[in-house]
Amino acid sequence: MANKENNTDHDIRKVINTYGDSLLKEEMSNIQLKMMRERQRKYLLIAASITIFLVVGVSLVMNNSTSSIGQDCNELLASELNKTFPMINIRSIDASTQKNEYFQLAMRAYENQNFEEASIQFERLISKEPSPGRLVRFHYALSLLKEGALEESLVLLEQLESENKVLMREQIKWYLALNHLKLEDKEKGKECLEEGNFSAYKKTEADQLLQCLNSDQ
């Protein structure tokens, strides 16, 4: 046992001597971030599972089945999800947040379509911000949606919608519709498109997708 402990101490000293304190701290920070991200995702997945369970339960009661969407509508959906997600109203974010290192890294990754990295940096930012603004949470949700973390993005988008704010109402409804449809919840997707009352943002695309869903049997 003593030899094993001595070997462990030797290995730790070897790592420190090899990589240096700064690299060791950076590696420890990365490990802590991964652990934090897993915990956050666990909680989001729990909340998402409850939400989806309730939605599916209501859908089963009302329709006695869940509806999937047809090939034509799936192609339209895939086309929209493959488009570049824009950065919206970034200049409206408060100056202190814009100066935040994590925010700058997140937006740089988002602009470069590296949504996994963007999600990581948004998580870091939100963990340090007691009250992250709607725009930060919105772009975090879109990063998760692009990354394919559909349950987590759905929770965040529904939280934003529940706040009942005018800011980005159409954008939130649009991406909620895409999120629901990607999860094969046709009725919830249609509901978002119908309630969106799109006046400018994605109006043509929303009308086209809704028409396809309505004719989809």
C-alpha positions as CSV (number, residue, x, y, z in Angstrom):
1,M,0.0,0.0,0.0
2,A,2.8,2.4,0.9
3,N,4.6,1.7,-2.4
4,K,1.4,2.4,-4.3
5,E,0.9,5.8,-2.5
6,N,4.6,6.7,-3.2
7,N,4.1,5.8,-6.8
8,T,1.0,8.1,-6.9
9,D,2.9,11.0,-5.3
10,H,5.7,10.4,-7.8
11,D,3.3,10.5,-10.7
12,I,1.7,13.7,-9.5
13,R,5.1,15.4,-9.1
14,K,6.0,14.2,-12.5
15,V,2.9,15.7,-14.1
16,I,3.5,19.0,-12.3
17,N,7.2,19.1,-13.4
18,T,6.3,18.1,-16.9
19,Y,3.4,20.5,-17.6
20,G,3.9,23.3,-15.1
21,D,1.4,24.9,-12.7
22,S,-0.4,27.0,-15.3
23,L,-1.1,24.0,-17.6
24,L,-2.1,21.9,-14.6
25,K,-4.6,24.6,-13.5
26,E,-5.9,24.9,-17.0
27,E,-6.4,21.1,-17.2
28,M,-8.2,21.1,-13.8
29,S,-10.4,23.9,-14.9
30,N,-11.4,22.0,-18.0
31,I,-12.2,18.9,-15.9
32,Q,-14.3,21.0,-13.6
33,L,-16.1,22.6,-16.5
34,K,-16.9,19.2,-18.0
35,M,-18.3,18.0,-14.6
36,M,-20.4,21.2,-14.3
37,R,-21.7,20.8,-17.8
38,E,-22.7,17.2,-17.1
39,R,-24.5,18.3,-14.0
40,Q,-26.3,21.1,-15.8
41,R,-27.3,18.8,-18.7
42,K,-28.6,16.3,-16.2
43,Y,-30.9,18.8,-14.6
44,L,-32.0,20.1,-18.0
45,L,-32.7,16.6,-19.2
46,I,-34.8,15.9,-16.1
47,A,-36.8,19.0,-16.7
48,A,-37.1,18.2,-20.4
49,S,-38.2,14.7,-19.7
50,I,-40.9,15.9,-17.5
51,T,-42.0,18.5,-20.1
52,I,-42.0,16.0,-22.9
53,F,-43.8,13.4,-20.7
54,L,-46.6,15.9,-20.0
55,V,-46.8,17.0,-23.6
56,V,-47.0,13.5,-25.0
57,G,-49.5,12.5,-22.3
58,V,-51.8,15.3,-23.3
59,S,-51.3,14.5,-27.0
60,L,-52.2,10.9,-26.4
61,V,-55.3,11.8,-24.5
62,M,-56.4,14.2,-27.2
63,N,-55.3,12.3,-30.3
64,N,-54.8,8.8,-29.0
65,S,-51.4,8.9,-30.9
66,T,-48.5,11.1,-31.7
67,S,-48.1,12.3,-35.3
68,S,-44.8,12.2,-37.2
69,I,-44.3,14.4,-40.2
70,G,-44.0,13.3,-43.8
71,Q,-40.9,13.3,-46.0
72,D,-41.7,16.6,-47.8
73,C,-42.1,18.4,-44.4
74,N,-39.0,16.7,-43.1
75,E,-37.0,18.0,-46.0
76,L,-38.3,21.5,-45.3
77,L,-37.4,21.1,-41.7
78,A,-33.9,19.8,-42.4
79,S,-33.4,22.7,-44.8
80,E,-34.2,25.3,-42.1
81,L,-32.1,23.6,-39.5
82,N,-29.2,23.5,-41.8
83,K,-29.3,27.2,-42.5
84,T,-27.0,29.5,-40.6
85,F,-28.6,30.6,-37.4
86,P,-28.2,34.4,-37.2
87,M,-26.9,36.5,-34.3
88,I,-29.9,38.6,-33.2
89,N,-29.8,42.0,-31.5
90,I,-26.3,41.4,-30.2
91,R,-25.6,45.1,-29.8
92,S,-28.6,45.3,-27.3
93,I,-26.7,43.1,-24.8
94,D,-25.4,45.2,-21.9
95,A,-21.8,46.4,-22.1
96,S,-20.5,44.5,-19.1
97,T,-21.7,41.2,-20.7
98,Q,-20.2,42.1,-24.0
99,K,-16.8,42.6,-22.3
100,N,-17.0,39.2,-20.6
101,E,-14.4,36.8,-21.9
102,Y,-16.8,33.9,-22.0
103,F,-19.3,35.9,-24.0
104,Q,-16.8,36.9,-26.5
105,L,-15.6,33.3,-26.9
106,A,-19.1,32.0,-27.2
107,M,-20.1,34.5,-29.9
108,R,-16.9,33.9,-31.8
109,A,-17.6,30.1,-31.8
110,Y,-21.3,30.8,-32.7
111,E,-20.3,32.9,-35.6
112,N,-17.9,30.2,-36.8
113,Q,-20.7,27.6,-36.5
114,N,-18.8,25.8,-33.8
115,F,-21.9,25.2,-31.7
116,E,-20.5,22.7,-29.3
117,E,-17.8,25.2,-28.2
118,A,-20.4,28.0,-28.2
119,S,-22.5,26.0,-25.8
120,I,-19.6,25.4,-23.5
121,Q,-18.7,29.1,-23.3
122,F,-22.4,30.1,-22.8
123,E,-22.5,27.7,-19.9
124,R,-19.4,29.3,-18.4
125,L,-20.9,32.7,-18.8
126,I,-24.3,31.8,-17.4
127,S,-22.6,30.0,-14.4
128,K,-21.0,33.4,-13.6
129,E,-24.0,35.6,-14.3
130,P,-26.7,35.7,-11.6
131,S,-29.3,36.9,-14.1
132,P,-28.2,36.2,-17.7
133,G,-30.2,38.3,-20.2
134,R,-32.7,36.9,-22.7
135,L,-30.4,37.4,-25.6
136,V,-27.6,35.4,-23.9
137,R,-30.1,32.5,-23.1
138,F,-31.6,32.7,-26.6
139,H,-28.3,32.2,-28.3
140,Y,-27.4,29.5,-25.9
141,A,-30.6,27.7,-26.8
142,L,-29.9,28.0,-30.5
143,S,-26.4,26.6,-29.9
144,L,-27.9,23.6,-28.2
145,L,-30.5,23.2,-31.0
146,K,-27.8,23.3,-33.6
147,E,-25.7,20.9,-31.6
148,G,-28.6,18.4,-31.5
149,A,-29.2,18.8,-27.8
150,L,-33.0,19.0,-28.5
151,E,-34.4,18.4,-25.0
152,E,-32.1,21.0,-23.4
153,S,-32.8,23.6,-26.1
154,L,-36.5,23.0,-25.8
155,V,-36.4,23.7,-22.0
156,L,-34.6,27.0,-22.5
157,L,-36.8,28.2,-25.4
158,E,-40.0,27.3,-23.4
159,Q,-38.6,29.3,-20.4
160,L,-38.0,32.3,-22.7
161,E,-41.5,32.0,-24.1
162,S,-43.1,31.7,-20.7
163,E,-41.6,35.1,-19.8
164,N,-44.1,36.6,-22.2
165,K,-41.9,39.4,-23.5
166,V,-42.2,41.2,-26.8
167,L,-38.5,41.0,-27.5
168,M,-37.7,38.2,-29.9
169,R,-41.3,36.7,-29.6
170,E,-41.4,35.7,-33.3
171,Q,-37.9,34.3,-33.2
172,I,-38.6,32.2,-30.1
173,K,-41.8,30.8,-31.6
174,W,-40.0,30.0,-34.9
175,Y,-37.2,28.0,-33.2
176,L,-39.7,26.4,-30.8
177,A,-41.6,25.1,-33.8
178,L,-38.4,23.7,-35.4
179,N,-37.4,22.2,-32.0
180,H,-40.8,20.5,-31.6
181,L,-40.9,19.2,-35.2
182,K,-37.3,17.8,-34.9
183,L,-38.6,15.9,-31.8
184,E,-41.4,14.7,-34.1
185,D,-44.1,16.5,-32.1
186,K,-46.1,17.6,-35.1
187,E,-49.0,19.1,-33.2
188,K,-46.9,21.3,-31.0
189,G,-44.9,22.4,-34.0
190,K,-48.0,23.4,-35.9
191,E,-49.3,25.2,-32.8
192,C,-46.1,27.3,-32.6
193,L,-46.4,28.2,-36.2
194,E,-50.0,29.1,-35.9
195,E,-49.6,31.2,-32.8
196,G,-46.4,32.9,-34.1
197,N,-48.3,35.6,-36.1
198,F,-45.1,36.1,-38.0
199,S,-45.1,39.6,-39.5
200,A,-41.6,39.8,-40.8
201,Y,-39.2,37.3,-39.3
202,K,-39.4,33.9,-41.2
203,K,-42.9,34.7,-42.4
204,T,-42.5,33.0,-45.8
205,E,-40.7,30.0,-44.3
206,A,-43.3,29.7,-41.5
207,D,-46.2,29.9,-44.0
208,Q,-44.6,27.3,-46.2
209,L,-43.9,24.9,-43.4
210,L,-47.3,25.2,-41.9
211,Q,-49.0,24.6,-45.3
212,C,-46.9,21.5,-45.7
213,L,-47.9,20.2,-42.2
214,N,-51.5,20.9,-42.8
215,S,-51.5,19.0,-46.1
216,D,-49.4,16.2,-44.6
217,Q,-51.5,13.2,-43.8
